[in-house]
């Protein structure tokens, strides 16, 4: 393993420990690797997420996707960061931002979709790219009370159903959200 990769991994671990409330070992420790001037990383969505979801828009950190399964209002937040598969790989600020965006989305969905329960999870057994599921559950949904994964085949949304969901979201998402046309 290269020295740069080893240092980056050590910095991420150190940032994760600090995020849990530990005191820094030294003053002024850098928690982010600096990229050379002019170098930009490009966010690329995992092909499986791209295939199974519909893009809705962007929060400051995350892309918001709608799972193309009309059995459940199932949303997915994907941090727009390169090569991240685990929560602890995000720097502390991004970890906090992800949690803020997740909880704000969950609260908004609970009210807007009259949810009985919300399922919030970061799983990555099939798609390793870090993503957060926020699934609206109702007692009368197709899988209640079981988990949604693999319970029923996905039933794709119609264009009209997607338009209704997008309009519902337009009414409640803040000015910190940018809708993607689609």
N, C-alpha and C positions, 0 to 999 in steps of 0.2 A: 504494500500500500504506500502511495506516495506521501511525502511529508505534508504537503498541502492538504490532502484528503484527511490525514490523521489529525492535523491541527483543526480543520473544519469540524470534524466529528467531536473532538474535545471541546471546542467552543460551544457547539450545540448542546452537549451534555451539561456543560457548565451553566448555560443559559436555562436549561430545564431545571437544574437544581436551584438556581436563583429564583425561578418562577414559583417554586414551592415555599419560598420565604427564607431560604438560607442567606446568610450574610456573605457578601463577596470576600474572597481571599485577599484581594488587593484592590487598591483604589484605581479607578480609571481603566479597568479591564474592558477590552473591546469584546462585544458579544456578536458582532457581525463581521464576516469576511468582507473586505472592501474589494470591489471589482475594479479592474483597470478603467481609467477614464474612457468614456465613449462605448463601453461594452454593455449591451443590454441583453437580458435574458428574455426569451420568448416563451409565453405560456402556451402549452399545447395540451389539449384535452385528450385523455385516453380514448382510443378508438372505440372501446366498448361503451363508454359513457356517451360518446358522440352518436353511436348507433342507437342506443336505447333511450335517449332523452331528447327533449325539445328545449332549446335555449330560451330563457326568459330575460335575463339581464345581468347587471353587475352591481354588487355592493362595493365598497372601497377595497375589500380584499378578495371576495369570492364571486365567482360566476354562479348564478342561480339557474338551475335546470329543473325541468319538470319531467319526471319519469313518464314515458309514453305508455302508461298503464292506467286506464280509466277506472279500474277496480277501486283505486284509492287516490286521493290527492297526495302525491308522493313527490317531495321536492328534494333536491340535492344541491348542497353548497360545495364548491370546489375552489380552494385557495388558488389564486393565480400566481403560483410560484413553481419554479422549475425543479424537477427531481425530488419531490417531497412525497413520502409514503406514510410517514408517521407524524403524529401531533408534536412530539418532542423535537422534530427536525425544524419546525418553525421557530423563528426567534421569539423572544418573550412578547414583543409588541404584536406580532402576527398571531400568536396564541391567544392573546387577550382579544384581538379584533375578531378572530374566528368565533370565539365564544360569544362576544357581543352580537355578532351578526346571526349566529345560530339561535340565541335566546330571543332576540328581537323578531326573527322570522317565526319561531315557534309560537310566540305570544300572538302575533298577528294572525297566523293560520288558525290557532285555536278559536279566536273570536270570529274571523271571517268565514270559516268553514264549520262552525259550531261543533267542534271536535269533542268527543267524549274523552279521548286520550291522545297524546302525541307520542310517537315513537321517535326517539332521537338517538342516532348511533353512528359511529365511525367504524365501519368494517372494511376490510380490504383483502378478503381472501380470493376474490375473483379479479377485482380491479385494484391494483396496488396504489394507484395515484390517490393521495389523501382526498377524501370526500366525506361529507357529513350528510346522512339521511335525516330528513324531517318529514315524518309520515303522519298524515291526519287519519286517526282511527275513529270509527263510529261503531256502536254496538251492532248496527245492522250491516256493516261492510262484509264483503265476501269471505273474509278470513277470520273475523272476530271469534274468539279472543286470541287465536293463534297468531304467530308471526306471519308477515305477508310473504316472505321469501319462499318461492316454490309452492305455495298453497294452491294458486290458480294460474292458468296461463294469462299472460299480459293481454289486455284488451286495449288496442290502440285508440287514442282520442280521435274524434272527428275534428275537422277544422273549426266547426262551430263551437264545440266544447272547449277547445284551446282558446278561442277568442273570448269566451265567457270567463274563463279562468284569468286570462291576461287582464281583462277589464276589471274583474274583482280585485286583482292585485294592484292595479293602477289607483284604485280608490284608497288603498291603505299603505302602500310603500312610500317612504319619505323621499325628500329631495336628494338624499345620499344614495339613491338607487337610480341606475340608468337602464332603461328598457332597451333591449335589442329588438330590432324590427324582425318580425317573423310571423 
